[in-house]
């Protein structure tokens, strides 16, 4: 068995990139997403390092989702104040930066991929938060229904419903853009 700090380091390294992508998609700001992921990782290390390795995944994603929700609440309040004070909201940058696709080295293929990614991004932004969470946790993080329910703080039936609706909405928006 690995020493606890090495095991935790290995775990954090394995979830860092996926957590960052989740946060960046959820809030649309790479710098803020990085801060959120680092905060979630620090909280896991501080409070739950003594737990078993099997528990870390669900704990990390629960902390991450809570941090994303906290960020959204704070941003909503800030935006209300900006409107009240008569200031424009900050422009939110490109949700997904250029992602290199090794499968498509030709320029025409890359353009098609960029168009499809832009359509997927727009469709993603239209999904309700709970559908985004269920999709991310089930597909990108590979959590099962029970783990996803625990992270989201809802029933397994709700996870199935949110996930199914997200998949249907994304498929509908992507019709004709996928090979």
N, C-alpha and C positions, 0 to 999 in steps of 0.2 A: 504494500500500500504506500502511496506517495505521502510525503510530509504534507500536513494540512495547507501550509502557505503555498507550496508548489502546486498542489491540486487546485487551490483557489485561483492561482495565477493562470494555470492552464485553462480552467473553466472560463475565466474572464476574457482571456485571449480568444477563446472559441466563440463567445457571444458578442464581442465588441462590435464587429463590423455589421452583423445582422441587427443588433440593437440600434446602431447609428442609422442604418437605412430605415428602420421602422420609425424612429423619431423624426428623421428628416422628412419623410413622406407625410407624417402626421402633422408637422408644424410648418414645414416649408422653409426652414432656415437652417443651413448647415452648421453655423456657429452655435446657435441655440441648441440644436440637436446634439452636438458634441458635448456641450455642457450638461445636458440632461442625462446622457448616457454615462458620462463620468460620475455624475452625482449618484446615479443608480448603482453603479459599480462600487463606489465608495461606501454607500449605505449597506450594500450586501456584505462587503468585506468587514465593516465595523460591527454590524449587528448579527450576522448570520454565518460567519466563518466557521463556527463550531457545529453547525448543522451538517447533516450527511450530504454528500455530493449529489445524490439523487434529488434532494429538495432544492438545490440551488437554481435550477432552471425555472421552475415555477415562481420561486421567490424573486429572482431577477426580473422576470417579465412583469410580475405584479408591481414591483417597485417602479419599473420603467413606465408602465401604463399610468401609474399614479403621478409620476413626475410630469408626464405629457399632459394629463388632465389639469394638474396644478398650473402648468405653463399656459394652457388655454384659458383658464379662469383669470389669471393675472393679465393676459393679453386683452381679454374681453373688457376688463375694467379699464386698462390703459386706453383702449380704443374709445370707450365711452367718454373718458376724460378729454381725449383729443377732439372728439366731435363737439363736446360741450364747450371746449375752449376755442373751437373754430379752426383747429389745425387739421391738415390732411393726414391720413394714415400713411405710414411708411409703405413704400412699394415692397411687395414680397417678391423676391427673386425667383428665378427658375427653380422649380421643385426638384427636377432631376437634371443634374449636370450631364455633360456629354459622357456617355458610357461606352467604352470601347467594346465592340462585339467581334471577337476573334472568328466567329462563324461567317462573317460577312465582310471580307476585306475590300470588296469592290465599292466604289463611291455610290453607285446606283442602289446597291443593297443597303448601304449605310443610311442613305436618305429615306428609304422605305422604312427602315428600322426606327429612325428618328421620328418619322411621321406617326408610326404605330405607337411609339413611346409617348409622344405628345398626346395622342388620343387616349391612351391608357391613363396617363397622368390626369387629364381632364375628367375622365370617367371616375378615377380614384377620388378626386376632390369632391365629386358629387355624392359619393357614398356617405351615409350617416356614420358617425364615429364608431358606434358599436359594430357595424358591419366591417369597417376598416380593421378594427381590432381583431375580430374573429378571423378574418381572412389572413391577416399577417401572422397571427399566432398559429393557425392551423397549417397554412401553406409554407410560409417562409421559415417559421421556427420549428415546424414539425411536431407541435404539441398535439396530443390526442384530445378528444372532446372533454374528458374529465379534467385534464390539466388546464385546458383553455377556460373552462368554466370557473375553475379556482382562481386563475389569474384575473379574469374579467369580473369575478364576484357575482356570477349569475348561475342559472340552472343549465344543465347540459342541453335541455330542449331549446333554451334561448340561444345557446351557441350554435346549434344546428340550424336554427331559423336564420340567425344573422349571417352565418356562413353561406347558406343556400341562396339567400337574397343577394349577397355580395357577388357570388359567382354568376348568378343570372344577370345581374345588372352589368357586370364587366363583360360578359360574353356578348350581350346585346350591343353594347357600345363598340365592341371590337369586331363585329361582323364585317366581313369583307376586307379586314386589315391584317388578318393572320392567314398564313398559308395552310 
